[in-house]
Amino acid sequence: MGKRFLVMTEYKAVDSMSPAMNRMNKGFSRLAMNVTDSSTLMGKAYSGANRMINNAMKAGVIALGAAVAIATAQNAAFTDGMAKVATIADTSTVSLEQQSKMLLGVSSRTGQSVIDLAEAQYQAISAGVESAKSAAFVETATKAAIGGFTDSATAVDGLTTVLNAYSLSADHAARISDQMITAQNFGKTTFGDMAGYLGQVIPIASALNVQTEELFASIATLTKQGIPTSAAMTGIKAALSNILKPAGEAAKVAEQLGLDFSSSALKSKGFTAFLADVMEKTGGNEQTLSKLFGSVEALNSVLALTKNGGADFTAALDAMADSAGATDSAFNTVTNTLSYKFNTLKNKAQNALITLGAAIEPILLKIVDKANAIDFDAIAGKITENIPKITEVVDKISSAIGFLIQHGPIIGSVLLSLVAGIKGVSLALGVLTVAQKLFNITLQASTIGIVITAVALLATGLTLLITNWDAVVQFLQSYGLPILAAVATALTGLTVVMALMNAVNPFLLIITGITILAGLIIALVQNWDTVTAAVGKFFSYIADVAVGIWTGFLALLERFTGFLTGSIIPAVANIGQAFMKFLLTPINLVMDGIISLLNVAGKIPGIGDKFKGAADGMQAMKDKLNTTLTGSAGTFDYKNIFAGAETSTPSAQAGMNGRVDVNFNNVPEQVKVKSVNQATGLNLKINPALN
């Protein structure tokens, strides 16, 4: 009873194990299919990524080349500008390299071209700005130009005019710029207009100690009332000129009024206080004022400044007192637009290219220096010396070409005839050889052997004719028809000769034929050197060209093969192996886990062997998978990739020697043996199907 129980228990255990094993097998089949699909998808993804990377690399190389070219050109222009600055700059305090870096910073902050700023810096230093302070001055002038709707050169000119007239250093540039921007905001003028006309009034204003605040407040007040900027400058100048040198009548009126109408009073009181004193003593009377200031321009300016008790002039002076930061405010307002920010971004990119060009410049300088060291005159001299030789070679080539053109048809006909003759002889010999061997076979075979052999040869001939029909047609068109035409011509000539022989003295015909033949031989002998030289030269040219092409092709092929086997194939193999190992890592982990579980189950008494067998099968499948995809030695044997093709070549060539299969069933044994033995001499393989 116990024994039966054990058998039944084992049977049930095995029976319950079978569905699990089937499900496991199906699971592994699906896993294999998923791995295959994943490999296919990975291959497509890799191909797409590879194309993308190649295109990106090509675009990157093109972009890099364009960037280098642009950087070189931009840096060259900037270098030229800074070289101009170096002619007047004091590089002992600040080096030219430092000046260049500071100017690039100004360009990035203001959005203006560094090449234009280099010109502005040259103008500033030329106008007396210290080299060490020139970059900061240019930045102030550039901001003023942008906020004042003008260019950097005009701003530099206006600021340096004021600084020089009042003997101010570049440190005061920002204050003067703020006052001019404030005058622009208060009046109806611009920074550029003021800079353009300041030269009319600034010398006398500074000489009479008119403060810059008073000067620009006066300009703002006059232009606010509709007086053009140039007229305002002229009017202020006229008023100051009459104070500096009053007319005789003006002096008498001033004395009668008890008014100190002199330049010393103006200098001591200041322009604002001086005008207030004049208005108080005259009571604002226009006739009295006209006698003091003389000209209409001066009178109009004074009346405009003192109108309404000088309310506008006082307001303008208050604005000047609060003008600090006006330049930065105007600059920020103007530059806070999308278009200007785009221009600033573009300018920063150009500055980056200039920096790149500066890094490349030493290399380019070395290359250019090496190129300049080349003695081009000597090279030109050598070429000039060899021009006669070159001309001689060209003449020879031209002569050869002319000879070929002139005698080409004759040479071509000779060559074609020679080829046709060689092919004809070869064909005839081949036919005779085959005929002889067939004849030998026929003599040694019995009657039925002859019949069978004839049938076999007829079948062979028809097979060869059908399979080579195009070649046969081409041969007949190329050589058969000309040969037939030649034979027809010969027969016609023979007919004519025979007719002449019947009509004419045969002896005379023989003499004529001999004479013509002798003439041809003599002509050939006399021109033999010319003919042989021409033919030899022609084939020499052909041979030289062919050898040169073949040698170059072999060298190129050798280099390409070395590069392919030495670099490309190993690299691809290593990459492929590493990639396959990477893909197999998670699969191996899963399979190792399953194997471990099966090994644990293999310890169960009674049924453990089944699980152990499944574990061994799983291990074998894992080893096979890894060996197939990565190679047993861990690398791809790329050197033997084409080994199969090499070993299959001889066998493939063996089938090209004209094989003819003939069924020899029901043929006497003696005929079979003789036919087979004789056929081996025809380079034909007759494969008898013996019973």
C-alpha positions as CSV (number, residue, x, y, z in Angstrom):
1,M,0.0,0.0,0.0
2,G,2.8,2.4,0.9
3,K,4.6,1.6,-2.3
4,R,1.6,2.3,-4.4
5,F,1.1,5.6,-2.5
6,L,4.6,6.7,-3.3
7,V,4.1,6.0,-7.0
8,M,0.9,7.9,-7.1
9,T,2.4,10.8,-5.2
10,E,5.3,11.0,-7.6
11,Y,2.9,10.9,-10.6
12,K,0.7,13.6,-9.2
13,A,3.7,15.8,-8.4
14,V,5.0,15.4,-11.9
15,D,1.6,16.0,-13.3
16,S,1.2,19.2,-11.4
17,M,4.7,20.3,-12.5
18,S,4.0,20.0,-16.2
19,P,1.6,23.0,-16.5
20,A,4.1,25.1,-14.6
21,M,6.9,24.0,-16.9
22,N,4.7,24.7,-19.9
23,R,3.9,28.2,-18.7
24,M,7.6,28.8,-18.0
25,N,8.5,27.7,-21.5
26,K,5.8,30.0,-23.0
27,G,7.1,32.8,-20.8
28,F,10.6,32.3,-22.0
29,S,9.3,32.3,-25.6
30,R,7.6,35.6,-25.1
31,L,10.7,36.9,-23.5
32,A,12.8,35.9,-26.5
33,M,10.3,37.6,-28.8
34,N,10.3,40.7,-26.7
35,V,14.1,40.7,-26.7
36,T,14.1,40.3,-30.5
37,D,11.6,43.2,-30.9
38,S,13.5,45.3,-28.4
39,S,16.7,44.6,-30.4
40,T,15.0,45.7,-33.6
41,L,13.7,48.8,-32.0
42,M,17.0,49.6,-30.5
43,G,18.7,49.1,-33.8
44,K,16.3,51.5,-35.5
45,A,16.7,54.0,-32.6
46,Y,20.5,53.6,-32.9
47,S,20.4,54.2,-36.7
48,G,18.2,57.3,-36.2
49,A,20.4,58.6,-33.4
50,N,23.5,57.9,-35.5
51,R,22.1,59.9,-38.4
52,M,21.1,62.7,-36.1
53,I,24.5,62.8,-34.5
54,N,26.2,62.8,-37.9
55,N,24.0,65.6,-39.2
56,A,24.6,67.5,-35.9
57,M,28.3,67.0,-36.2
58,K,28.3,68.2,-39.8
59,A,26.3,71.3,-38.9
60,G,28.6,71.9,-35.9
61,V,31.7,71.8,-38.1
62,I,30.1,74.2,-40.6
63,A,29.0,76.5,-37.8
64,L,32.4,76.3,-36.1
65,G,34.1,77.2,-39.4
66,A,31.8,80.1,-40.0
67,A,32.3,81.3,-36.4
68,V,36.0,81.2,-36.7
69,A,35.9,83.2,-40.0
70,I,33.6,85.8,-38.5
71,A,35.6,85.9,-35.3
72,T,38.8,86.5,-37.3
73,A,37.2,89.3,-39.3
74,Q,35.7,91.0,-36.3
75,N,38.9,90.8,-34.2
76,A,40.9,92.2,-37.2
77,A,38.6,95.2,-37.4
78,F,38.8,95.8,-33.6
79,T,42.5,95.3,-33.6
80,D,42.9,97.9,-36.3
81,G,40.9,100.4,-34.2
82,M,42.9,99.7,-31.1
83,A,46.1,100.1,-33.0
84,K,44.9,103.6,-33.9
85,V,44.3,104.2,-30.2
86,A,47.7,103.0,-29.3
87,T,49.3,105.7,-31.4
88,I,48.2,108.4,-28.9
89,A,47.4,106.4,-25.7
90,D,49.7,106.3,-22.7
91,T,50.1,102.5,-22.4
92,S,52.5,102.9,-19.5
93,T,49.6,103.5,-17.1
94,V,47.1,101.1,-18.7
95,S,48.2,98.6,-21.3
96,L,46.5,98.3,-24.6
97,E,45.3,94.8,-23.7
98,Q,43.6,96.2,-20.6
99,Q,42.1,99.1,-22.7
100,S,40.7,96.5,-25.1
101,K,39.1,94.5,-22.3
102,M,37.6,97.6,-20.7
103,L,36.2,98.8,-24.0
104,L,34.6,95.3,-24.7
105,G,32.9,95.7,-21.3
106,V,31.6,99.1,-22.2
107,S,30.3,97.6,-25.5
108,S,28.5,94.8,-23.7
109,R,26.9,97.2,-21.2
110,T,25.8,99.8,-23.7
111,G,25.0,97.6,-26.7
112,Q,27.2,99.6,-29.0
113,S,29.8,98.3,-31.4
114,V,33.2,98.0,-29.9
115,I,34.7,99.1,-33.2
116,D,32.8,102.4,-33.0
117,L,33.7,102.8,-29.4
118,A,37.4,102.4,-30.3
119,E,37.1,105.3,-32.6
120,A,35.3,107.3,-29.9
121,Q,38.1,106.5,-27.5
122,Y,40.7,107.7,-30.0
123,Q,38.8,111.0,-30.3
124,A,38.5,111.4,-26.5
125,I,42.2,110.8,-25.9
126,S,43.0,113.1,-28.8
127,A,40.8,115.8,-27.2
128,G,42.7,115.6,-23.9
129,V,41.0,112.8,-21.9
130,E,43.5,110.8,-19.9
131,S,44.2,107.3,-21.3
132,A,43.5,105.6,-18.0
133,K,40.1,107.3,-17.8
134,S,39.2,107.2,-21.4
135,A,37.2,103.9,-21.3
136,A,35.0,105.3,-18.4
137,F,34.6,108.6,-20.3
138,V,33.6,106.7,-23.5
139,E,30.9,104.8,-21.5
140,T,29.5,108.1,-20.2
141,A,29.5,109.7,-23.6
142,T,27.9,106.6,-25.2
143,K,25.1,106.6,-22.6
144,A,24.6,110.3,-23.3
145,A,24.5,109.7,-27.0
146,I,21.9,107.0,-26.6
147,G,19.8,109.1,-24.2
148,G,20.4,112.2,-26.2
149,F,19.5,110.7,-29.6
150,T,22.9,111.2,-31.2
151,D,26.1,109.2,-31.9
152,S,29.1,108.6,-29.7
153,A,31.4,110.8,-31.7
154,T,29.1,113.8,-31.3
155,A,28.7,113.2,-27.6
156,V,32.5,112.9,-27.1
157,D,32.9,116.1,-29.0
158,G,30.3,118.0,-26.9
159,L,31.6,116.8,-23.6
160,T,35.3,117.4,-24.3
161,T,34.4,120.9,-25.6
162,V,32.9,121.7,-22.2
163,L,35.6,120.0,-20.2
164,N,38.4,121.7,-22.0
165,A,36.8,125.1,-21.9
166,Y,36.3,124.9,-18.2
167,S,39.6,123.0,-17.5
168,L,37.8,120.1,-16.0
169,S,39.0,116.5,-15.8
170,A,37.2,113.5,-17.2
171,D,35.8,112.8,-13.7
172,H,33.3,115.7,-14.4
173,A,32.0,114.2,-17.6
174,A,29.0,112.5,-15.9
175,R,28.0,115.8,-14.3
176,I,28.2,117.8,-17.6
177,S,26.3,115.0,-19.3
178,D,23.5,115.1,-16.7
179,Q,23.2,118.9,-17.2
180,M,23.0,118.6,-20.9
181,I,20.4,115.8,-20.7
182,T,18.4,117.9,-18.2
183,A,18.5,120.9,-20.6
184,Q,17.2,118.5,-23.3
185,N,14.4,117.4,-21.1
186,F,13.5,121.0,-20.0
187,G,13.8,122.8,-23.3
188,K,13.2,122.0,-26.9
189,T,16.7,120.9,-27.9
190,T,18.7,117.7,-28.0
191,F,22.1,116.7,-26.7
192,G,23.3,116.5,-30.3
193,D,22.1,120.0,-31.1
194,M,23.8,121.5,-28.1
195,A,27.0,119.6,-28.8
196,G,27.0,120.9,-32.3
197,Y,26.7,124.6,-31.4
198,L,28.5,124.8,-28.0
199,G,31.6,126.0,-29.7
200,Q,29.9,129.4,-30.4
201,V,29.3,130.3,-26.8
202,I,31.5,128.1,-24.6
203,P,34.8,130.1,-24.9
204,I,33.3,133.4,-23.8
205,A,31.0,131.8,-21.2
206,S,33.9,130.0,-19.5
207,A,36.0,133.2,-19.7
208,L,33.4,135.2,-17.9
209,N,33.0,132.5,-15.3
210,V,29.4,131.6,-16.3
211,Q,28.8,128.3,-14.6
212,T,27.9,125.3,-16.7
213,E,24.5,125.0,-14.8
214,E,23.7,128.6,-15.7
215,L,24.8,128.1,-19.3
216,F,22.7,125.0,-19.9
217,A,19.7,126.5,-17.9
218,S,19.9,129.5,-20.3
219,I,19.9,127.2,-23.3
220,A,17.0,125.2,-22.0
221,T,15.0,128.4,-21.2
222,L,15.5,130.0,-24.6
223,T,14.7,126.9,-26.6
224,K,11.6,126.3,-24.5
225,Q,10.3,129.6,-25.7
226,G,10.8,128.5,-29.3
227,I,14.2,129.9,-30.1
228,P,16.3,127.4,-32.1
229,T,19.4,126.0,-30.4
230,S,21.8,127.8,-32.8
231,A,20.0,131.1,-32.3
232,A,20.0,130.6,-28.5
233,M,23.7,130.1,-28.6
234,T,24.2,133.2,-30.7
235,G,22.0,135.3,-28.4
236,I,23.8,134.2,-25.2
237,K,27.1,134.9,-26.9
238,A,26.0,138.4,-28.0
239,A,24.8,139.3,-24.4
240,L,28.0,138.1,-22.9
241,S,30.1,139.9,-25.5
242,N,28.3,143.2,-24.7
243,I,29.0,142.7,-21.0
244,L,32.6,141.9,-21.7
245,K,33.0,145.0,-23.9
246,P,30.1,147.4,-23.5
247,A,29.5,150.2,-26.0
248,G,30.0,153.9,-25.1
249,E,26.3,154.5,-24.7
250,A,25.9,151.3,-22.6
251,A,28.6,152.5,-20.2
252,K,26.9,156.0,-19.8
253,V,23.5,154.4,-19.1
254,A,25.0,151.9,-16.6
255,E,26.7,154.8,-14.8
256,Q,23.4,156.8,-14.7
257,L,21.6,153.7,-13.3
258,G,24.4,153.0,-10.8
259,L,24.8,149.6,-12.4
260,D,28.2,147.9,-12.5
261,F,27.8,146.6,-16.1
262,S,31.3,145.0,-16.5
263,S,33.0,141.6,-16.8
264,S,34.4,141.9,-13.4
265,A,31.0,142.3,-11.9
266,L,29.7,139.3,-13.9
267,K,32.6,137.1,-12.7
268,S,32.2,138.1,-9.1
269,K,28.4,137.9,-8.9
270,G,27.7,135.1,-11.4
271,F,25.5,135.2,-14.4
272,T,22.2,134.7,-12.5
273,A,22.9,137.4,-9.9
274,F,24.2,139.7,-12.6
275,L,21.0,139.5,-14.6
276,A,18.9,140.0,-11.5
277,D,20.8,143.2,-10.7
278,V,20.3,144.5,-14.3
279,M,16.6,143.8,-14.2
280,E,16.3,145.6,-10.8
281,K,18.2,148.7,-11.9
282,T,16.5,149.0,-15.3
283,G,13.0,148.0,-14.0
284,G,12.8,145.7,-17.0
285,N,12.5,148.7,-19.4
286,E,13.2,147.4,-22.9
287,Q,14.6,150.7,-24.2
288,T,17.1,150.9,-21.4
289,L,17.9,147.2,-21.8
290,S,18.5,147.7,-25.6
291,K,20.9,150.5,-24.8
292,L,22.8,148.2,-22.4
293,F,23.0,145.1,-24.6
294,G,23.0,146.7,-28.0
295,S,22.2,144.0,-30.5
296,V,18.8,142.5,-31.1
297,E,20.1,138.9,-30.5
298,A,21.4,139.9,-27.1
299,L,18.3,141.8,-26.2
300,N,16.0,138.9,-27.1
301,S,18.0,136.5,-25.1
302,V,17.9,138.7,-22.0
303,L,14.2,139.4,-22.3
304,A,13.5,135.6,-22.7
305,L,15.6,134.8,-19.6
306,T,14.0,137.5,-17.5
307,K,10.4,137.0,-18.7
308,N,7.8,136.7,-15.9
309,G,10.4,137.6,-13.4
310,G,12.7,134.9,-14.7
311,A,10.4,132.1,-13.7
312,D,11.4,129.7,-16.4
313,F,15.1,130.5,-15.9
314,T,14.8,129.9,-12.2
315,A,13.0,126.6,-12.8
316,A,15.7,125.5,-15.2
317,L,18.3,126.3,-12.6
318,D,16.4,124.2,-10.1
319,A,16.4,121.3,-12.5
320,M,20.1,121.7,-13.0
321,A,20.6,121.5,-9.3
322,D,18.7,118.1,-9.3
323,S,20.2,116.8,-12.5
324,A,22.4,114.0,-11.1
325,G,21.6,110.6,-12.7
326,A,19.8,112.2,-15.6
327,T,22.0,110.4,-18.2
328,D,21.5,107.0,-16.7
329,S,17.8,107.5,-16.5
330,A,17.5,108.6,-20.1
331,F,19.7,105.7,-21.2
332,N,17.6,103.1,-19.3
333,T,14.4,104.5,-20.7
334,V,15.7,104.4,-24.3
335,T,17.2,100.9,-24.0
336,N,14.2,99.3,-22.3
337,T,12.8,98.1,-25.5
338,L,12.7,94.6,-27.2
339,S,14.5,95.8,-30.3
340,Y,17.3,97.4,-28.3
341,K,17.7,94.3,-26.1
342,F,18.0,92.2,-29.2
343,N,20.7,94.5,-30.5
344,T,22.5,94.3,-27.2
345,L,22.3,90.5,-27.4
346,K,23.7,90.6,-30.9
347,N,26.5,92.9,-29.8
348,K,27.5,90.6,-27.0
349,A,27.7,87.7,-29.4
350,Q,29.9,89.8,-31.6
351,N,32.1,90.7,-28.7
352,A,32.4,87.0,-27.8
353,L,33.5,86.3,-31.4
354,I,36.1,89.1,-31.1
355,T,37.4,87.4,-27.9
356,L,37.6,84.1,-29.8
357,G,39.4,85.9,-32.7
358,A,41.9,87.3,-30.2
359,A,42.6,83.8,-29.0
360,I,43.1,82.5,-32.5
361,E,45.2,85.6,-33.6
362,P,48.6,84.3,-32.4
363,I,48.2,81.1,-34.4
364,L,47.2,83.1,-37.5
365,L,50.1,85.5,-37.0
366,K,52.5,82.5,-37.0
367,I,50.9,81.1,-40.1
368,V,51.0,84.5,-41.9
369,D,54.6,85.1,-40.8
370,K,55.6,81.7,-42.2
371,A,53.8,82.6,-45.4
372,N,55.5,85.9,-45.6
373,A,58.9,84.2,-45.2
374,I,58.3,82.3,-48.4
375,D,60.4,83.6,-51.3
376,F,57.6,83.9,-53.9
377,D,60.0,85.7,-56.3
378,A,62.2,82.6,-56.3
379,I,59.3,80.3,-56.9
380,A,58.1,82.6,-59.8
381,G,61.7,82.5,-61.1
382,K,61.8,78.7,-61.1
383,I,58.4,78.6,-62.8
384,T,59.6,81.1,-65.4
385,E,62.8,79.1,-66.0
386,N,60.8,75.9,-66.6
387,I,58.2,77.4,-68.9
388,P,60.2,76.4,-72.0
389,K,60.3,72.8,-70.7
390,I,56.6,72.9,-69.9
391,T,55.9,74.3,-73.4
392,E,58.0,71.5,-74.9
393,V,56.0,68.9,-73.1
394,V,52.8,70.5,-74.1
395,D,54.0,70.6,-77.7
396,K,54.8,66.9,-77.6
397,I,51.4,66.1,-76.2
398,S,49.8,68.3,-78.8
399,S,51.8,66.6,-81.5
400,A,50.8,63.2,-80.2
401,I,47.2,64.2,-80.0
402,G,47.4,65.6,-83.5
403,F,49.0,62.4,-84.8
404,L,46.2,60.4,-83.2
405,I,43.5,62.7,-84.7
406,Q,45.1,62.5,-88.1
407,H,45.9,58.8,-88.2
408,G,43.3,57.7,-85.7
409,P,41.0,55.9,-88.2
410,I,43.9,53.9,-89.6
411,I,45.3,52.9,-86.2
412,G,41.8,52.0,-85.0
413,S,41.2,49.9,-88.1
414,V,44.5,48.1,-87.6
415,L,43.9,47.5,-83.9
416,L,40.3,46.2,-84.6
417,S,41.6,43.9,-87.3
418,L,44.3,42.6,-85.1
419,V,41.9,41.9,-82.3
420,A,39.4,40.3,-84.6
421,G,42.2,38.2,-86.1
422,I,43.4,37.0,-82.7
423,K,39.9,36.2,-81.6
424,G,39.2,34.4,-84.8
425,V,42.4,32.3,-84.5
426,S,41.6,31.5,-80.9
427,L,38.1,30.5,-81.8
428,A,39.3,28.3,-84.6
429,L,41.9,26.6,-82.4
430,G,39.3,26.0,-79.8
431,V,36.9,24.5,-82.3
432,L,39.6,22.3,-83.7
433,T,40.6,21.1,-80.3
434,V,37.1,20.2,-79.4
435,A,36.5,18.5,-82.7
436,Q,39.6,16.4,-82.3
437,K,38.6,15.3,-78.8
438,L,35.1,14.6,-79.9
439,F,36.5,12.6,-82.8
440,N,38.7,10.6,-80.4
441,I,35.7,9.8,-78.3
442,T,33.7,8.8,-81.4
443,L,36.5,6.4,-82.5
444,Q,36.7,4.7,-79.1
445,A,32.9,4.4,-78.4
446,S,30.4,1.9,-79.7
447,T,27.6,2.8,-82.1
448,I,25.2,3.6,-79.3
449,G,27.9,5.6,-77.6
450,I,28.4,7.7,-80.7
451,V,24.7,8.4,-80.9
452,I,24.4,9.3,-77.2
453,T,27.6,11.4,-77.4
454,A,26.3,13.3,-80.4
455,V,22.9,13.9,-78.7
456,A,24.8,15.1,-75.6
457,L,27.0,17.4,-77.6
458,L,24.1,18.7,-79.6
459,A,22.3,19.5,-76.3
460,T,25.4,21.1,-75.0
461,G,25.8,23.2,-78.1
462,L,22.2,24.4,-78.0
463,T,22.5,25.2,-74.3
464,L,25.7,27.2,-74.8
465,L,24.1,29.0,-77.8
466,I,20.9,29.9,-75.9
467,T,22.7,31.0,-72.7
468,N,25.3,33.1,-74.7
469,W,22.9,34.3,-77.4
470,D,23.6,38.1,-76.7
471,A,27.3,37.5,-77.0
472,V,26.9,35.5,-80.2
473,V,24.8,38.2,-81.8
474,Q,27.3,40.9,-80.7
475,F,30.2,38.9,-82.1
476,L,28.4,38.4,-85.5
477,Q,27.6,42.1,-85.6
478,S,31.1,43.2,-84.7
479,Y,33.2,40.7,-86.6
480,G,31.1,38.3,-88.5
481,L,29.5,40.8,-90.9
482,P,32.8,42.6,-91.6
483,I,34.4,39.2,-92.3
484,L,31.6,38.2,-94.7
485,A,31.9,41.6,-96.4
486,A,35.7,41.1,-96.8
487,V,35.1,37.6,-98.2
488,A,32.5,39.0,-100.6
489,T,34.9,41.7,-101.7
490,A,37.7,39.2,-102.2
491,L,35.4,37.0,-104.3
492,T,34.4,40.0,-106.3
493,G,38.0,41.0,-106.8
494,L,38.9,37.4,-107.8
495,T,36.1,37.4,-110.3
496,V,37.3,40.7,-111.8
497,V,40.9,39.3,-111.9
498,M,39.7,36.1,-113.6
499,A,37.8,38.2,-116.2
500,L,40.8,40.3,-116.9
501,M,43.0,37.2,-117.2
502,N,40.6,36.0,-119.9
503,A,40.8,39.3,-121.7
504,V,44.3,40.4,-121.0
505,N,47.7,38.9,-121.2
506,P,48.2,36.9,-117.9
507,F,51.9,37.7,-117.9
508,L,51.1,41.5,-117.9
509,L,48.7,41.0,-115.0
510,I,51.4,39.2,-113.0
511,I,54.0,41.9,-113.7
512,T,51.5,44.6,-112.6
513,G,50.6,42.8,-109.4
514,I,54.2,42.3,-108.5
515,T,55.0,46.0,-109.2
516,I,52.1,47.1,-106.9
517,L,53.1,44.8,-104.1
518,A,56.8,45.9,-104.4
519,G,55.7,49.5,-104.2
520,L,53.7,48.9,-101.0
521,I,56.6,47.1,-99.4
522,I,59.1,49.9,-100.4
523,A,56.7,52.5,-98.9
524,L,56.4,50.6,-95.7
525,V,60.1,50.1,-95.4
526,Q,60.9,53.8,-96.1
527,N,58.4,55.0,-93.5
528,W,59.0,52.1,-91.0
529,D,60.7,54.3,-88.3
530,T,57.8,56.8,-88.5
531,V,55.2,54.2,-88.2
532,T,56.9,52.3,-85.4
533,A,57.7,55.5,-83.5
534,A,54.1,56.7,-83.7
535,V,52.7,53.4,-82.6
536,G,55.3,53.1,-79.8
537,K,54.6,56.6,-78.5
538,F,50.9,55.9,-78.5
539,F,51.2,52.8,-76.5
540,S,53.8,54.4,-74.2
541,Y,51.3,57.1,-73.3
542,I,48.6,54.6,-72.7
543,A,50.9,52.5,-70.6
544,D,52.1,55.4,-68.4
545,V,48.6,56.6,-67.8
546,A,47.4,53.1,-66.9
547,V,50.3,52.4,-64.6
548,G,49.8,55.8,-62.8
549,I,46.2,55.2,-62.3
550,W,46.7,51.6,-61.1
551,T,49.5,52.6,-58.7
552,G,47.4,55.4,-57.2
553,F,44.5,53.1,-56.8
554,L,46.5,50.4,-55.0
555,A,48.0,53.0,-52.6
556,L,44.6,54.4,-51.8
557,L,43.1,50.9,-51.4
558,E,46.0,50.0,-49.1
559,R,45.5,53.1,-46.9
560,F,41.8,52.6,-46.7
561,T,42.1,48.9,-45.8
562,G,44.6,49.7,-43.1
563,F,42.4,52.4,-41.7
564,L,39.4,50.1,-41.8
565,T,41.0,47.1,-40.2
566,G,43.2,49.1,-37.8
567,S,40.7,51.6,-36.5
568,I,37.1,51.4,-37.7
569,I,36.3,47.7,-37.3
570,P,37.9,47.3,-33.8
571,A,36.2,50.4,-32.6
572,V,32.8,49.2,-33.9
573,A,33.4,45.8,-32.4
574,N,34.3,47.1,-29.0
575,I,31.3,49.5,-29.0
576,G,28.9,46.7,-30.1
577,Q,30.2,44.3,-27.5
578,A,29.9,46.9,-24.7
579,F,26.4,47.8,-25.8
580,M,25.3,44.2,-26.0
581,K,26.7,43.5,-22.5
582,F,24.8,46.6,-21.3
583,L,21.6,45.2,-22.8
584,L,22.2,41.7,-21.3
585,T,22.8,43.0,-17.8
586,P,19.1,43.2,-16.7
587,I,18.3,39.9,-18.6
588,N,21.1,38.1,-16.8
589,L,19.9,39.4,-13.5
590,V,16.4,38.1,-14.1
591,M,17.6,34.7,-15.3
592,D,20.1,34.4,-12.3
593,G,17.2,35.1,-10.0
594,I,15.0,32.3,-11.6
595,I,18.0,29.9,-11.6
596,S,18.5,30.6,-7.9
597,L,14.8,29.9,-7.2
598,L,15.0,26.7,-9.2
599,N,18.1,25.5,-7.4
600,V,16.4,26.1,-4.1
601,A,13.4,24.1,-5.3
602,G,15.8,21.4,-6.5
603,K,16.5,20.5,-2.9
604,I,12.9,19.2,-2.3
605,P,13.0,15.5,-1.8
606,G,11.4,13.4,-4.5
607,I,10.8,16.2,-7.0
608,G,13.9,18.3,-6.6
609,D,15.6,16.7,-9.6
610,K,13.0,18.1,-11.9
611,F,13.7,21.7,-10.7
612,K,17.4,21.0,-10.8
613,G,17.1,20.0,-14.4
614,A,15.0,23.2,-15.2
615,A,17.8,25.2,-13.5
616,D,20.5,23.6,-15.6
617,G,18.4,24.2,-18.7
618,M,18.0,27.8,-17.8
619,Q,21.7,28.2,-17.1
620,A,22.5,26.7,-20.5
621,M,20.1,29.0,-22.2
622,K,21.6,32.0,-20.5
623,D,25.2,30.9,-21.5
624,K,24.0,30.4,-25.1
625,L,22.4,33.8,-25.2
626,N,25.5,35.6,-23.8
627,T,27.9,33.6,-26.0
628,T,25.9,34.3,-29.1
629,L,25.6,38.0,-28.5
630,T,29.0,38.8,-27.0
631,G,31.3,36.0,-28.0
632,S,32.8,33.3,-25.9
633,A,36.1,35.2,-25.5
634,G,34.4,38.5,-24.7
635,T,35.3,40.2,-28.1
636,F,34.0,39.9,-31.7
637,D,36.3,38.0,-34.1
638,Y,36.0,40.7,-36.8
639,K,39.1,39.5,-38.7
640,N,37.2,36.3,-39.7
641,I,33.9,37.9,-40.6
642,F,34.5,37.1,-44.2
643,A,36.0,33.7,-43.7
644,G,32.9,32.0,-45.1
645,A,33.1,34.0,-48.2
646,E,36.8,33.1,-48.8
647,T,36.3,29.4,-48.3
648,S,33.2,29.3,-50.5
649,T,34.9,31.1,-53.4
650,P,36.7,28.0,-54.9
651,S,33.6,25.9,-54.8
652,A,31.6,28.7,-56.4
653,Q,34.2,29.0,-59.1
654,A,34.1,25.3,-59.7
655,G,30.6,25.7,-61.1
656,M,31.8,28.1,-63.7
657,N,33.7,25.6,-65.9
658,G,30.9,24.5,-68.1
659,R,29.1,21.7,-66.2
660,V,26.7,19.5,-68.3
661,D,24.6,16.9,-66.5
662,V,23.7,13.9,-68.7
663,N,21.4,11.0,-67.6
664,F,23.2,7.8,-68.5
665,N,20.6,5.4,-67.1
666,N,20.1,2.3,-69.2
667,V,23.5,2.8,-70.9
668,P,26.0,-0.1,-71.1
669,E,28.7,0.1,-68.4
670,Q,31.5,0.2,-71.0
671,V,30.1,3.3,-72.7
672,K,29.6,5.0,-69.3
673,V,33.3,4.5,-68.4
674,K,34.7,5.5,-71.7
675,S,32.5,8.6,-72.0
676,V,33.4,9.8,-68.6
677,N,37.1,9.3,-69.1
678,Q,37.2,11.0,-72.4
679,A,35.0,14.0,-71.3
680,T,37.6,15.0,-68.7
681,G,39.9,16.2,-71.3
682,L,37.3,18.7,-72.6
683,N,37.1,20.8,-69.5
684,L,33.5,19.5,-69.3
685,K,32.2,17.7,-66.3
686,I,29.7,15.0,-67.3
687,N,27.8,13.8,-64.3
688,P,26.4,10.3,-65.0
689,A,23.4,9.3,-63.0
690,L,24.3,5.6,-62.7
691,N,21.8,3.0,-61.6
